[in-house]
Amino acid sequence: MRLNETLKNCLLALASRYPKSLVDVNQDMPGQHGLLVEAGPPPCSPIVMIELLQAHAPQELAAPARLVIDGQNHAIYLLEQLQERPVFWIHNRIGSVMLCKERLERSRLRASEQ
């Protein structure tokens, strides 16, 4: 599945087609939009991500984006940014538990290095 639309429409399409999906901010892209804080928001539903963006970075919802779901890639890219690196990763709810554990471990490692 490939969809070139606004970020909001990509998130709405994701919510419609894959209602159990979770969206996670790519932590390797600091400063890309208002949601990237120290730890980033936890993985959340596409609808919750829309609400977060509306509250913290409403201009991003109108940004041109590409939703890609295929055998190798599950992500959303902002077309005005480098397209090799997604701004959001897409996960299923089962995989999100492992993702949260991994993120917690990375945070602990960063804290111990400082």
C-alpha angles and dihedrals in degrees: 000000000000125000127177108198140110116308090250092053091047090053092046091049090050091051091049098046099034107026093174095054124117127210120217127190113241101245091199091071105069118184096017095120143347096275096066104098127152097290098012123224116298117257108287141173118282090249092054089048089054089052092049092049091047090055099041109021110011093165089065092065090069094047117116109257142174123221111203124186116166139124094293107023134052106171151108120236128196105228093213090058131063104297096209090074120054120222091212132031118209120220137172117243093255093056093048093076090061090045092053091050091049092049091049090051091050090051091051091050092050091049092050091050092056 
